[in-house]
């Protein structure tokens, strides 16, 4: 089952009146504006349970659905172990949707000075699109420009920017044919030098100029790099294609420093109506913890994070 873009509800308060003498009547009380729920779907990134999503992990789809989520986000690390048909059957049986959390492995950077590596990177992104479509998903998010952790000791160059535009443009064109949204995720300065802020990511998306290439905001990274996360969400505006709800320490949403109420207000203002997906990482997997630099327990249990995080986000978003 393919979970495509849902019909957007109106986000304009019907009871709102223009401020001015024409809208005021002396001595007459005005009714409070009608409140509208945020029209989004809630997803859970399966990295909280597993670093890989092989066929023996497909039962996680039903587990997440039973928790009340609208969808799962599958890690696209090792593409060879994925089972698209088994995953699709599980999604259809559970009645939920899917997004992909993608990274580029070494040798597939689309910002590399090596033209053959850039070509390999674009082909890798196209393969991700094919797999997502086969599974019945609708979006691929992540730092789909260079491998995570690749640093040069300098800022990006004009050539790297140009190569990124070219590669992402080709990938977006391919994704458009499959009706898959690509969402570029800026990461913090300790994980990449290419894109750190939402503002820069918006500029890249604008330069590519394809409707299937969008911006992903992750509140963990934004908490480090942005002056103000809600302002960054507003800056993404109509280019916002995916949203990661991650606490400031990757723990349970609502237990850290992320200004959630203000973030949801900003999502409401820009008319966002796609996925709000919790992302954290399984603390018992050595390689995953090392990659995410998690050296201490950050939540009680994965189930606790998933259940309580969803309840908090739904309550904060006004969706019950």
Secondary structure, DSSP 8 states (H G I E B T S, - for coil): -----------S-TT---SSGGG--TT-------------EEEEEGGGT-S---GGGTTHHHHHHHTT-SEEEEEES-GGG--HHHHHHHHHHHT-EEEEEE---TT--TT-S-HHHHHHHHHHHHHHHHHHHHHT--EEEE-TTS-TT---SS---HHHHHHHHHHHHHHHHHHHHTT-EEEEE---TTT-SS--SHHHHHHHHHHH--TTEEEEEEHHHHHHH-S-HHHHHHHHGGGEEEEEE--TTSSSTTSSS--HHHHHHHHHHTT--SEEEE----TT-HHHHHHHT--S--SS-HHHHHHHHHHHHHHHHT--
